[in-house]
Amino acid sequence: MVSSGGKIVVISGPSGVGKSTICREVVKKLDKVYLSISATTRPKAPGEVEGRDYFFLTPEQFLEEVKAGNFIEYAKVFGHYYGTPKDKVEQAMAEGKTVILEIDVQGGEQIKRMYPNAKMIFILPPRQADLVRRINDRGRDNLPDVQKRLAVAGTEIAAAWQCYKHMVINDKLEQAVEEIVQIIKSPED
């Protein structure tokens, strides 16, 4: 853990709630910010770019990185590993940047233990039906996977109430982005 002028912001939420879109928009509105890129063992989706969307690793490579202590957090989600590379986060923190981590609740809990002053933001859908529609509209998952993601969403939301101070409903994108920007800029947490 590096002490510096930088700060950590964790943004989590269930699959399909719009985390990636929100994070990209938030980054456009802030100065001195680094949107962390996770490593994953899941297959690359069409249009994804190595080093921009994720660092794609084999399970063996990922576990070697874990063993070497190269992640500040990691978790297995929907059968694939995801982790946050330590070196890039520490470098951004040392430069005084706000580091935004778009990670799941398991990772968020790990970050909160490691960085007690991290701003913890959880994105909620306006209604369960919206979450179902958004997951289906992505077209990435088959029916059993959609059902699994929806079941996990309830568990994540329940867990988030224990660890996340800020809950933001993503009903209107611009409004959710502005609310998150204000949370990040606020000196309190």
MARBA-3410 file (N, C-alpha, C, O; in Angstrom, 1 decimal):
189
0.8,-1.2,0.0,0.0,0.0,0.0,0.9,1.2,0.0,1.8,1.4,0.8 ~ 0.6,2.1,-0.9,1.4,3.4,-1.1,0.6,4.5,-0.5,-0.5,4.7,-0.8 ~ 1.3,5.3,0.4,0.6,6.5,0.9,1.0,7.7,0.0,2.2,7.9,-0.3 ~ 0.0,8.5,-0.4,0.3,9.6,-1.3,-0.9,10.5,-1.3,-1.8,10.3,-0.5 ~ -1.0,11.4,-2.2,-2.1,12.3,-2.3,-3.2,11.7,-3.1,-4.3,12.3,-3.2
-3.0,10.5,-3.7,-4.1,9.9,-4.5,-5.1,9.2,-3.6,-4.9,9.1,-2.4 ~ -6.3,8.9,-4.2,-7.3,8.3,-3.4,-7.9,7.1,-4.3,-7.8,7.1,-5.5 ~ -8.6,6.2,-3.6,-9.2,5.1,-4.2,-10.7,5.2,-4.2,-11.3,5.6,-3.2 ~ -11.3,5.0,-5.4,-12.8,5.0,-5.5,-13.2,3.6,-6.1,-12.7,3.2,-7.1 ~ -14.0,2.9,-5.3,-14.5,1.6,-5.8,-15.9,1.8,-6.3,-16.8,2.3,-5.6
-16.2,1.4,-7.6,-17.5,1.4,-8.2,-17.9,0.0,-8.5,-17.2,-0.7,-9.3 ~ -19.0,-0.5,-7.9,-19.4,-1.9,-8.1,-20.9,-1.8,-8.4,-21.6,-0.8,-8.3 ~ -21.4,-3.0,-8.8,-22.8,-3.1,-9.0,-23.1,-4.4,-9.8,-22.1,-5.0,-10.3 ~ -24.3,-4.9,-9.9,-24.6,-6.1,-10.5,-24.3,-6.0,-12.0,-24.3,-4.9,-12.6 ~ -24.2,-7.2,-12.7,-24.0,-7.2,-14.1,-25.2,-6.5,-14.8,-26.3,-6.7,-14.4
-24.8,-5.7,-15.8,-25.8,-5.1,-16.6,-26.3,-3.7,-16.1,-27.2,-3.1,-16.6 ~ -25.8,-3.3,-14.9,-26.3,-2.0,-14.3,-25.7,-0.8,-15.0,-26.2,0.3,-14.7 ~ -24.6,-0.9,-15.8,-24.1,0.2,-16.5,-22.8,0.7,-15.9,-22.4,1.9,-16.1 ~ -22.1,-0.1,-15.1,-20.8,0.3,-14.4,-19.8,0.9,-15.4,-19.2,1.9,-15.2 ~ -19.5,0.1,-16.5,-18.5,0.5,-17.4,-18.8,1.8,-18.1,-17.9,2.7,-18.2
-20.0,2.0,-18.5,-20.5,3.3,-19.1,-20.3,4.4,-18.2,-19.8,5.5,-18.5 ~ -20.8,4.2,-16.9,-20.7,5.3,-15.9,-19.2,5.6,-15.7,-18.9,6.8,-15.6 ~ -18.4,4.6,-15.5,-17.0,4.9,-15.2,-16.3,5.7,-16.3,-15.6,6.6,-16.1 ~ -16.6,5.3,-17.6,-16.0,6.0,-18.7,-16.5,7.5,-18.7,-15.7,8.4,-19.0 ~ -17.7,7.7,-18.4,-18.2,9.1,-18.3,-17.7,9.9,-17.1,-17.4,11.1,-17.3
-17.5,9.3,-16.0,-17.0,9.9,-14.8,-15.5,10.4,-15.1,-15.2,11.5,-14.7 ~ -14.8,9.5,-15.7,-13.4,9.8,-16.0,-13.3,11.1,-16.9,-12.3,11.9,-16.7 ~ -14.2,11.3,-17.8,-14.2,12.4,-18.7,-14.4,13.7,-17.9,-14.0,14.8,-18.4 ~ -15.0,13.6,-16.7,-15.4,14.8,-16.0,-14.4,15.2,-14.8,-14.6,16.2,-14.1 ~ -13.4,14.4,-14.6,-12.5,14.6,-13.5,-11.0,14.8,-14.1,-10.7,14.3,-15.1
-10.3,15.5,-13.3,-8.8,15.7,-13.6,-8.0,14.7,-12.7,-8.5,14.3,-11.7 ~ -6.9,14.4,-13.2,-5.9,13.5,-12.5,-6.6,12.3,-12.0,-6.7,12.0,-10.8 ~ -7.1,11.5,-12.9,-7.8,10.3,-12.6,-7.3,9.1,-13.4,-6.8,9.3,-14.6 ~ -7.3,7.9,-12.8,-6.9,6.7,-13.5,-7.9,5.7,-13.4,-8.3,5.3,-12.2 ~ -8.5,5.2,-14.5,-9.5,4.1,-14.5,-8.7,2.8,-14.6,-8.1,2.5,-15.6
-8.7,2.1,-13.5,-7.9,0.9,-13.5,-8.4,-0.1,-14.5,-9.6,-0.2,-14.7 ~ -7.5,-0.9,-15.1,-7.8,-1.9,-16.0,-7.6,-3.2,-15.3,-6.4,-3.5,-14.9 ~ -8.6,-4.1,-15.2,-8.5,-5.4,-14.6,-7.8,-6.4,-15.5,-7.9,-6.3,-16.7 ~ -7.2,-7.4,-14.8,-6.8,-8.6,-15.5,-7.9,-9.6,-15.4,-8.6,-9.7,-14.4 ~ -8.0,-10.5,-16.4,-9.1,-11.5,-16.3,-8.7,-12.7,-17.1,-7.8,-12.7,-18.0
-9.3,-13.8,-16.7,-9.1,-15.1,-17.5,-10.2,-15.4,-18.4,-10.2,-16.4,-19.1 ~ -11.2,-14.5,-18.4,-12.4,-14.8,-19.3,-11.9,-14.5,-20.8,-11.0,-13.7,-21.0 ~ -12.6,-15.2,-21.7,-12.2,-14.9,-23.1,-12.5,-13.5,-23.6,-13.4,-12.9,-23.1 ~ -11.7,-13.0,-24.5,-11.9,-11.7,-25.0,-13.2,-11.6,-25.8,-13.4,-12.5,-26.7 ~ -14.0,-10.7,-25.6,-15.3,-10.5,-26.3,-15.0,-9.7,-27.6,-14.0,-9.0,-27.7
-15.8,-9.9,-28.6,-15.6,-9.1,-29.9,-15.5,-7.6,-29.6,-16.3,-7.1,-28.9 ~ -14.5,-7.0,-30.2,-14.3,-5.6,-30.0,-13.4,-5.2,-28.9,-13.0,-4.0,-28.8 ~ -13.2,-6.1,-27.9,-12.4,-5.8,-26.8,-10.9,-5.7,-27.2,-10.5,-6.5,-28.1 ~ -10.1,-4.9,-26.5,-8.7,-4.7,-26.9,-7.9,-4.9,-25.6,-8.1,-4.4,-24.5 ~ -6.8,-5.7,-25.8,-5.9,-6.0,-24.7,-5.3,-4.7,-24.2,-4.8,-3.9,-25.0
-5.3,-4.6,-22.9,-4.7,-3.4,-22.3,-5.6,-2.2,-22.3,-5.3,-1.2,-21.6 ~ -6.7,-2.2,-23.0,-7.6,-1.1,-22.9,-8.9,-1.5,-22.1,-9.3,-0.8,-21.2 ~ -9.4,-2.7,-22.5,-10.6,-3.2,-21.8,-10.2,-4.1,-20.6,-10.7,-4.0,-19.5 ~ -9.2,-5.0,-20.8,-8.7,-5.9,-19.8,-7.3,-6.3,-20.2,-6.9,-6.1,-21.3 ~ -6.6,-6.9,-19.2,-5.4,-7.6,-19.5,-5.8,-9.1,-19.5,-6.2,-9.6,-18.4
-5.8,-9.7,-20.6,-6.3,-11.1,-20.8,-5.2,-12.1,-20.5,-4.1,-12.1,-21.1 ~ -5.4,-12.9,-19.5,-4.4,-13.9,-19.0,-5.0,-15.3,-19.1,-6.2,-15.5,-19.0 ~ -4.2,-16.3,-19.2,-4.6,-17.7,-19.0,-4.8,-17.9,-17.5,-4.3,-17.2,-16.7 ~ -5.6,-18.9,-17.1,-5.7,-19.2,-15.7,-4.3,-19.4,-15.0,-4.1,-19.0,-13.8 ~ -3.5,-20.1,-15.7,-2.1,-20.4,-15.1,-1.3,-19.1,-14.9,-0.7,-18.9,-13.9
-1.4,-18.2,-15.9,-0.7,-16.9,-15.8,-1.3,-16.1,-14.6,-0.6,-15.4,-13.8 ~ -2.6,-16.1,-14.5,-3.3,-15.3,-13.5,-2.9,-15.8,-12.1,-2.5,-15.0,-11.2 ~ -2.9,-17.2,-11.9,-2.5,-17.7,-10.6,-1.0,-17.5,-10.3,-0.7,-17.3,-9.1 ~ -0.2,-17.4,-11.3,1.2,-17.0,-11.1,1.3,-15.6,-10.6,2.1,-15.3,-9.7 ~ 0.5,-14.7,-11.1,0.5,-13.3,-10.7,0.0,-13.2,-9.2,0.5,-12.4,-8.5
-1.0,-14.0,-8.9,-1.5,-14.0,-7.5,-0.4,-14.5,-6.6,-0.2,-13.8,-5.6 ~ 0.2,-15.5,-7.0,1.3,-16.1,-6.1,2.4,-15.1,-5.9,3.1,-15.0,-4.9 ~ 2.7,-14.3,-7.0,3.7,-13.2,-6.9,3.3,-12.0,-6.1,4.1,-11.1,-5.9 ~ 2.0,-11.9,-5.7,1.5,-10.8,-5.0,1.3,-9.6,-5.9,1.4,-8.4,-5.4 ~ 1.0,-9.8,-7.1,0.9,-8.7,-8.1,-0.5,-8.1,-8.2,-0.7,-7.2,-9.1
-1.5,-8.5,-7.4,-2.8,-7.9,-7.5,-3.2,-7.3,-6.1,-2.8,-7.9,-5.1 ~ -3.9,-6.2,-6.1,-4.3,-5.6,-4.8,-5.6,-6.3,-4.4,-6.0,-6.3,-3.2 ~ -6.3,-6.9,-5.3,-7.5,-7.7,-5.0,-7.7,-8.6,-6.2,-7.3,-8.3,-7.3 ~ -8.4,-9.7,-5.9,-8.8,-10.6,-7.0,-9.9,-11.4,-6.5,-10.1,-11.6,-5.3 ~ -10.7,-12.0,-7.5,-11.8,-12.8,-7.1,-12.2,-13.7,-8.3,-11.8,-13.4,-9.5
-12.9,-14.8,-8.1,-13.4,-15.6,-9.1,-14.9,-15.3,-9.2,-15.6,-15.5,-8.3 ~ -15.3,-14.9,-10.4,-16.6,-14.4,-10.7,-17.1,-15.1,-11.9,-16.5,-15.0,-13.0 ~ -18.3,-15.8,-11.8,-18.9,-16.5,-13.0,-17.8,-17.4,-13.7,-17.8,-17.5,-14.9 ~ -17.0,-18.1,-12.9,-16.1,-19.1,-13.4,-14.8,-18.5,-13.9,-13.9,-19.3,-14.4 ~ -14.6,-17.2,-13.9,-13.3,-16.6,-14.4,-12.7,-15.7,-13.3,-13.4,-15.1,-12.4
-11.4,-15.6,-13.3,-10.7,-14.8,-12.3,-10.6,-13.3,-12.9,-10.5,-13.1,-14.1 ~ -10.7,-12.4,-11.9,-10.6,-11.0,-12.2,-9.7,-10.4,-11.1,-9.8,-10.8,-10.0 ~ -8.8,-9.5,-11.5,-7.9,-8.9,-10.5,-7.4,-7.6,-10.9,-7.4,-7.2,-12.1 ~ -7.0,-6.8,-9.9,-6.5,-5.4,-10.1,-5.0,-5.4,-10.0,-4.5,-5.6,-8.9 ~ -4.3,-5.1,-11.1,-2.8,-5.1,-11.0,-2.3,-4.0,-10.0,-2.7,-2.8,-10.1
-1.5,-4.4,-9.1,-1.0,-3.6,-8.0,-0.1,-2.5,-8.5,-0.2,-1.3,-8.1 ~ 0.8,-2.8,-9.5,1.8,-1.8,-9.9,1.2,-0.6,-10.5,1.6,0.6,-10.2 ~ 0.1,-0.7,-11.3,-0.5,0.4,-12.0,-1.3,1.3,-11.0,-1.3,2.5,-11.1 ~ -1.9,0.7,-10.0,-2.6,1.4,-9.0,-1.7,2.2,-8.1,-1.9,3.4,-7.8 ~ -0.6,1.6,-7.7,0.4,2.2,-6.8,1.0,3.4,-7.6,1.3,4.4,-7.0
1.3,3.2,-8.9,1.9,4.3,-9.6,1.0,5.5,-9.7,1.4,6.6,-9.5 ~ -0.3,5.2,-10.0,-1.3,6.3,-10.1,-1.4,7.0,-8.8,-1.6,8.2,-8.7 ~ -1.5,6.2,-7.7,-1.6,6.8,-6.3,-0.4,7.7,-6.0,-0.5,8.8,-5.5 ~ 0.8,7.2,-6.4,2.0,8.0,-6.1,2.0,9.3,-6.9,2.7,10.3,-6.5 ~ 1.3,9.3,-8.1,1.2,10.5,-8.9,0.1,11.4,-8.4,-0.2,12.5,-9.0
-0.6,11.1,-7.3,-1.6,11.9,-6.7,-3.0,11.8,-7.4,-3.8,12.6,-7.3 ~ -3.1,10.7,-8.2,-4.4,10.6,-9.0,-5.5,9.9,-8.2,-5.2,9.2,-7.2 ~ -6.7,10.2,-8.6,-7.8,9.4,-8.1,-7.9,8.1,-8.9,-8.0,8.2,-10.1 ~ -7.9,7.0,-8.2,-7.9,5.7,-8.9,-9.3,5.1,-8.8,-9.8,4.9,-7.7 ~ -9.9,4.9,-10.0,-11.3,4.3,-10.0,-11.2,2.8,-10.3,-10.6,2.5,-11.3
-11.7,2.0,-9.4,-11.7,0.6,-9.6,-13.1,0.1,-9.9,-14.0,0.3,-9.0 ~ -13.4,-0.4,-11.0,-14.7,-0.9,-11.4,-14.5,-2.4,-11.1,-14.1,-3.2,-12.0 ~ -15.0,-2.8,-9.9,-14.8,-4.2,-9.5,-16.1,-4.8,-8.8,-17.0,-4.0,-8.5 ~ -16.1,-6.1,-8.6,-17.2,-6.7,-8.0,-17.2,-6.5,-6.4,-16.2,-6.0,-5.9 ~ -18.2,-6.9,-5.8,-18.4,-6.7,-4.3,-17.3,-7.4,-3.6,-16.7,-6.9,-2.6
-16.9,-8.6,-4.0,-15.8,-9.4,-3.3,-14.5,-8.5,-3.3,-13.9,-8.4,-2.3 ~ -14.2,-8.0,-4.5,-13.0,-7.2,-4.6,-13.1,-5.9,-3.8,-12.2,-5.4,-3.2 ~ -14.3,-5.3,-3.8,-14.6,-4.1,-3.1,-14.3,-4.3,-1.6,-13.8,-3.4,-0.9 ~ -14.8,-5.4,-1.1,-14.6,-5.7,0.4,-13.1,-5.8,0.7,-12.6,-5.4,1.7 ~ -12.3,-6.4,-0.2,-10.9,-6.5,-0.1,-10.2,-5.2,-0.1,-9.3,-4.9,0.8
-10.6,-4.3,-1.0,-10.1,-3.0,-1.1,-10.4,-2.2,0.2,-9.5,-1.4,0.7 ~ -11.6,-2.3,0.7,-12.0,-1.5,1.9,-11.1,-1.9,3.1,-10.8,-1.0,3.9 ~ -10.8,-3.2,3.2,-9.9,-3.6,4.3,-8.5,-3.0,4.1,-7.8,-2.6,5.1 ~ -8.0,-3.0,2.8,-6.7,-2.5,2.5,-6.6,-1.0,2.5,-5.5,-0.4,3.0 ~ -7.6,-0.3,2.1,-7.7,1.1,2.0,-8.9,1.6,2.7,-9.9,1.9,2.0
-8.9,1.7,4.0,-10.1,2.1,4.8,-10.8,3.4,4.4,-12.0,3.6,4.6 ~ -10.0,4.3,3.8,-10.6,5.6,3.3,-11.1,5.6,1.9,-11.5,6.6,1.4 ~ -11.1,4.4,1.3,-11.6,4.3,-0.1,-13.1,4.7,-0.1,-13.9,4.4,0.8 ~ -13.5,5.5,-1.2,-14.9,5.8,-1.4,-15.5,4.6,-2.0,-15.1,4.2,-3.1 ~ -16.6,4.1,-1.4,-17.3,2.9,-1.9,-18.6,3.3,-2.5,-19.5,3.8,-1.7
-18.8,3.1,-3.8,-20.0,3.5,-4.5,-20.6,2.2,-5.2,-19.9,1.5,-5.9 ~ -21.9,2.0,-4.9,-22.5,0.8,-5.5,-23.7,1.4,-6.4,-24.5,2.2,-6.0 ~ -23.7,0.8,-7.6,-24.7,1.2,-8.6,-25.8,0.3,-8.6,-25.7,-1.0,-8.6 ~ -27.0,0.8,-8.5,-28.3,0.0,-8.4,-29.1,0.3,-9.7,-29.1,1.4,-10.2 ~ -29.8,-0.7,-10.2,-30.8,-0.5,-11.2,-32.0,0.2,-10.7,-32.3,0.0,-9.5
-32.8,0.9,-11.5,-34.0,1.5,-10.9,-35.0,0.5,-10.5,-35.7,0.6,-9.5 ~ -35.1,-0.6,-11.3,-36.0,-1.7,-11.0,-35.4,-3.0,-11.5,-34.5,-3.0,-12.3 ~ -35.8,-4.1,-10.9,-35.3,-5.4,-11.3,-35.5,-5.7,-12.8,-34.6,-6.3,-13.4 ~ -36.6,-5.3,-13.3,-37.0,-5.5,-14.7,-36.0,-4.8,-15.6,-35.6,-5.3,-16.7 ~ -35.5,-3.6,-15.2,-34.4,-2.9,-16.0,-33.1,-3.7,-16.0,-32.5,-3.8,-17.1
-32.8,-4.3,-14.9,-31.6,-5.1,-14.9,-31.7,-6.3,-15.9,-30.8,-6.6,-16.6 ~ -32.8,-7.0,-15.8,-33.1,-8.1,-16.7,-33.0,-7.7,-18.2,-32.3,-8.3,-19.0 ~ -33.6,-6.6,-18.5,-33.6,-6.0,-19.9,-32.1,-5.7,-20.3,-31.7,-6.0,-21.4 ~ -31.4,-5.0,-19.4,-30.0,-4.6,-19.8,-29.1,-5.8,-20.0,-28.3,-5.8,-20.9 ~ -29.2,-6.8,-19.1,-28.4,-8.0,-19.3,-28.8,-8.7,-20.7,-27.9,-9.1,-21.4
-30.1,-8.8,-20.9,-30.5,-9.4,-22.2,-30.1,-8.6,-23.4,-29.7,-9.2,-24.4 ~ -30.2,-7.3,-23.3,-29.8,-6.4,-24.4,-28.3,-6.5,-24.8,-28.0,-6.2,-25.9 ~ -27.5,-6.8,-23.8,-26.0,-6.9,-24.1,-25.8,-8.1,-25.1,-24.8,-8.0,-25.9 ~ -26.6,-9.1,-25.0,-26.5,-10.2,-26.0,-25.2,-11.1,-25.7,-24.8,-11.8,-26.6 ~ -24.6,-11.0,-24.5,-23.4,-11.8,-24.3,-23.6,-13.1,-23.6,-22.8,-14.0,-23.6
-24.8,-13.3,-23.0,-25.0,-14.4,-22.1,-26.2,-15.3,-22.6,-27.2,-14.7,-23.1 ~ -26.1,-16.6,-22.4,-27.2,-17.4,-22.7,-28.2,-17.4,-21.5,-27.8,-16.8,-20.5 ~ -29.3,-18.1,-21.7,-30.3,-18.0,-20.6,-29.9,-18.5,-19.3,-30.1,-17.8,-18.3 ~ -29.2,-19.6,-19.2,-28.7,-20.0,-17.8,-27.7,-19.0,-17.2,-27.7,-18.8,-16.0 ~ -26.9,-18.4,-18.1,-25.9,-17.4,-17.5,-26.7,-16.1,-17.1,-26.3,-15.5,-16.1
-27.7,-15.7,-17.8,-28.5,-14.6,-17.4,-29.2,-14.9,-16.1,-29.1,-14.0,-15.2 ~ -29.7,-16.0,-15.9,-30.4,-16.4,-14.6,-29.4,-16.4,-13.5,-29.7,-16.0,-12.4 ~ -28.1,-16.9,-13.8,-27.1,-16.9,-12.7,-26.7,-15.5,-12.4,-26.5,-15.2,-11.2 ~ -26.6,-14.6,-13.3,-26.2,-13.2,-13.1,-27.3,-12.5,-12.2,-27.0,-11.8,-11.3 ~ -28.5,-12.8,-12.5,-29.6,-12.2,-11.8,-29.7,-12.7,-10.3,-29.9,-12.0,-9.4
-29.4,-14.0,-10.2,-29.4,-14.6,-8.8,-28.2,-14.0,-8.0,-28.4,-13.6,-6.8 ~ -27.1,-13.8,-8.6,-25.9,-13.2,-7.9,-26.2,-11.7,-7.6,-25.7,-11.2,-6.6 ~ -26.9,-11.0,-8.5,-27.2,-9.6,-8.3,-27.9,-9.4,-6.9,-27.5,-8.4,-6.3 ~ -28.8,-10.2,-6.6,-29.5,-10.1,-5.3,-28.5,-10.2,-4.1,-28.6,-9.5,-3.1 ~ -27.6,-11.2,-4.2,-26.6,-11.4,-3.2,-25.6,-10.2,-3.1,-25.3,-9.7,-2.0
-25.2,-9.7,-4.3,-24.3,-8.5,-4.3,-24.9,-7.3,-3.7,-24.3,-6.6,-2.9 ~ -26.2,-7.1,-4.0,-26.9,-5.9,-3.5,-27.0,-6.0,-1.9,-26.8,-5.0,-1.2 ~ -27.3,-7.2,-1.5,-27.4,-7.4,0.0,-26.0,-7.1,0.7,-26.0,-6.5,1.7 ~ -25.0,-7.7,0.1,-23.6,-7.5,0.6,-23.2,-6.0,0.6,-22.5,-5.6,1.4 ~ -23.6,-5.3,-0.5,-23.2,-3.9,-0.7,-23.7,-3.0,0.5,-23.0,-2.1,0.9
-24.8,-3.3,1.0,-25.3,-2.5,2.1,-24.4,-2.6,3.3,-24.5,-1.7,4.2 ~ -23.6,-3.6,3.4,-22.7,-3.8,4.6,-21.4,-3.0,4.4,-20.7,-2.6,5.4 ~ -20.9,-2.8,3.2,-19.6,-2.3,2.9,-19.6,-1.0,2.1,-18.6,-0.2,2.2 ~ -20.6,-0.6,1.4,-20.6,0.5,0.6,-21.4,1.7,1.2,-22.6,1.5,1.6 ~ -20.8,2.9,1.3,-21.5,4.0,1.9,-22.4,4.7,0.9,-23.5,5.2,1.3
-22.1,4.7,-0.4,-22.9,5.4,-1.3,-23.6,4.5,-2.3,-23.0,3.6,-2.9 ~ -24.9,4.6,-2.4,-25.7,3.9,-3.3,-26.3,4.8,-4.3,-27.0,5.8,-4.0 ~ -26.0,4.5,-5.6,-26.5,5.4,-6.7,-27.4,4.6,-7.7,-27.0,3.6,-8.1 ~ -28.6,5.1,-7.9,-29.5,4.5,-8.8,-29.2,5.0,-10.2,-29.2,6.2,-10.5 ~ -28.9,4.0,-11.2,-28.7,4.4,-12.6,-30.0,4.3,-13.4,-30.2,3.4,-14.1
-30.8,5.4,-13.2,-32.0,5.5,-13.9,-31.8,6.3,-15.2,-32.1,6.0,-16.3 ~ -31.2,7.5,-14.9,-30.8,8.4,-16.0,-29.3,8.5,-15.9,-28.7,9.0,-14.9 ~ -28.6,8.1,-17.0,-27.1,8.1,-17.0,-26.5,9.4,-16.5,-25.6,9.4,-15.7 ~ -26.9,10.5,-17.1,-26.2,11.8,-16.8,-26.4,12.1,-15.3,-25.4,12.6,-14.7 ~ -27.5,11.8,-14.8,-27.8,12.1,-13.3,-26.9,11.2,-12.5,-26.3,11.7,-11.5
-26.8,9.9,-12.8,-25.9,9.0,-12.0,-24.5,9.4,-12.1,-23.8,9.4,-11.1 ~ -24.0,9.8,-13.3,-22.6,10.2,-13.5,-22.4,11.5,-12.6,-21.3,11.5,-11.9 ~ -23.3,12.4,-12.7,-23.1,13.7,-11.9,-23.0,13.4,-10.4,-22.3,14.0,-9.7 ~ -23.9,12.5,-9.9,-24.0,12.2,-8.5,-22.6,11.5,-8.1,-22.1,11.8,-7.0 ~ -22.1,10.6,-8.9,-20.8,10.0,-8.6,-19.7,11.0,-8.6,-18.8,10.9,-7.8
-19.6,11.9,-9.6,-18.6,12.9,-9.7,-18.6,13.7,-8.4,-17.6,14.0,-7.8 ~ -19.8,14.1,-7.9,-19.9,14.9,-6.6,-19.4,14.1,-5.4,-18.8,14.6,-4.5 ~ -19.7,12.8,-5.4,-19.3,11.9,-4.3,-17.7,11.9,-4.3,-17.1,12.0,-3.2 ~ -17.2,11.7,-5.5,-15.7,11.6,-5.6,-15.0,12.9,-5.2,-14.0,12.9,-4.5 ~ -15.6,14.1,-5.6,-15.0,15.4,-5.3,-15.2,15.8,-3.8,-14.5,16.6,-3.3
-16.2,15.2,-3.2,-16.5,15.6,-1.8,-15.3,15.2,-0.9,-14.8,14.1,-1.0 ~ -14.9,16.1,0.0,-13.7,15.8,0.9,-14.1,14.7,1.9,-13.2,14.1,2.5 ~ -15.4,14.6,2.2,-15.8,13.6,3.2,-16.2,12.3,2.6,-16.4,12.2,1.4 ~ -16.1,11.3,3.5,-16.7,10.0,3.1,-17.1,9.2,4.3,-17.6,8.1,4.2
END
